[in-house]
Amino acid sequence: MVGAVTAAIWAAAPVQAGPAAPAHEEGYPSNGDIIGCLIIGPFDCGIAQANARDAEEVANELVANGVFPGDSLHNGKADAFRHCYWNALMVHYIDAQQAKIVADRHEADPGLPQDEVGMDLHNNAAGRDIGVREPIDINAQDECKWSALDGRLATLR
C-alpha cells in the first residue's frame, strides 16, 4: 500500500526537467527516490518533491536573470545552487535527518557518474547546514546563491 501511495505522489508531482536539465535528474522517480520515500513516508516525500521543484524554479530564474551562466544548470554553479537550496528547504519543511535520507537516496543510483554524485552530495550537505543556520527560506536561498558564486559549493565546470 505504501509503495502505491508513494508512486502516486511521484506521478502527481514530477519534477519538470527543463531543456538544460541534467540527464541524471530526469526520470523521476528513480529506485533511490522511491526507497527514500518509503523511509520518510508519503507526506514528507511530497514535500521533498515540492521543495525540489521550488529549488529548480529559482535556479532557472537566477540563470534567466544572469546571476549564473546559462550553461551552469548541469554541473555548474546553478546546479550547485539547486542542490544546496533544495536541501535547505527540506531542512525547513521535513527536518535535516529526513532531508539527508531523501538527498542521499536520490544520489544512490549506481549508474550515475561518480564525480557528479560527489559534487551533489557535497552541495546537498552544504544546503542542509545552511538550512539549519538560516531558518528563513529567502535567507537560505541567498546563502546558497553566494556559496555557489564564491566557490564554496562544488562544481565540475
Secondary structure, DSSP 8 states (H G I E B T S, - for coil): -HHHHHHHHHHHS-----TT--GGG-SSS-HHHHHHHHHH-HHHHHHHHHHHHHHHHHHHHHHHTTSS-GGGGTTSHHHHHHHHHHHHHHHHHH-HHHHHHHHHHHT--TTS-HHHHHHHHHHHHHHHHHHHH--SHHHHHHHHHHHHHTT-S----
